[in-house]
Amino acid sequence: MSRTARTRTPLAAGLPDFPWDSLAAAKARAGQHPGGLVDLSVGTPVDATPAVGQAALAAAADSPGYPLTSGTPALRSAIADYLTRRWGATGLSPDATLPVVGTKELVAWLPLLLGLGPDDVVVYPTMAYPTYLVGARIAGCRAVACDDLNELGDLAPALVWLNSPANPTGQILAPAVLAERVRWARERGSVVASDECYGEFGWDAEPVSVLHPDLCAGDHTGLLALHSLSKRSNVAGYRAGFVAGDAGLVAELLAVRKHLGMIVPRPVQEAMIALLGDEAHVEVQRERYRRRRAVLRPALEAAGFTIDHSEGSLYLWATRGEDCRTSVDLLAEHGILVAPGDFYGEAADRHVRVALTGTDERVGAGAARLLAAFGTGSAATTGVSASA
Ligand SMILES: Cc1ncc(COP(=O)(O)O)c(C=O)c1O
């Protein structure tokens, strides 16, 4: 009897190419600058983890037993208190919260965890964090990129992603626009997942949470708000985030996660409690980014860029009206590495994303180079110490 060889399609085959690999040449070129690389491509925090978080993590280092998937009662209360105090959520019980090992992981797994599949549609913004699409593909859903939900006609998506302040554009949607999207989704029975991981960083407008009564009328049905401590508290390396909102949906996620794991380590849970209870370090960090943004923006404008949106988040969304790869190459000539817009959707291919996550020294150096090459100003006007 002849045997037919088993064939297997690797899961990665259904996913987009990992975009960062395509930046290698620009990175090599930028790295040759005599003043060194100014890497403003990946939005990864560079400032120290606040002492309050490090101390709590260290104090919980003796952790022989398995942590609770649900998070400790103290952590769930800390999450509910934070969302109530900082974001004005009403009627949120600790049971309607769940810690996650980073929101990237939750974004990527959410459609699957909600039981969605090939019959379901996931809607996400046209210029967006790529993991929304990845999560839809992993679950086998149909992914639809769309900004104006009214264009979807009678379609009733299973899941609608919101992201304000947005990656990559920095756009902050007005409360009325968000409330309208919530209303639209609820009418169709769609789950709304609101990725609020840049919520602490509003510059020209004030971000709001989907759990605020102005948006949801105090009713969390169908709503999930995702928050990350990565940028708020400089703990991207801890993998710490949470989801909260509709108590029934959160209970569903917890029930599945009890089987699947992805449990937040106990020392990280303790660090989260300490960090969520402290706003002072967030204010310090916000000021750092505000300063860097004020330095970078005029330097990019001097180099011929127009800054679009960028009302919030950790990015300047910049265009010279040319193909984004041309802009990437131009900045790489000056030793500055940024992310091309085409990582974030076809609609974004004439912009670059410039992260504020460089040290003061690197941001100052990058700005000084641009001003020296294109501007009328000088390094002394940047206000940040520079060694170009
Ligand atoms: C829009 C958005 N959501 C989620 C994340 C994931 O953050 P983390 O996994 O560190 O919580 C990021 C990271 O850059 C992001 O830009």
The ligand as an ORCA input file, in Angstrom:
! r2SCAN-3c Opt
* xyz 0 1
  C      -1.618     50.004     19.375
  C      -0.816     49.050     20.198
  N      -1.460     48.117     20.905
  C      -0.798     47.220     21.659
  C       0.572     47.255     21.752
  C       1.270     46.199     22.560
  O       1.834     46.673     23.735
  P       2.312     45.658     24.847
  O       2.280     44.293     24.278
  O       3.678     46.087     25.214
  O       1.337     45.799     25.979
  C       1.298     48.199     21.031
  C       2.762     48.214     21.098
  O       3.456     48.986     20.512
  C       0.573     49.118     20.226
  O       1.210     50.065     19.520
*
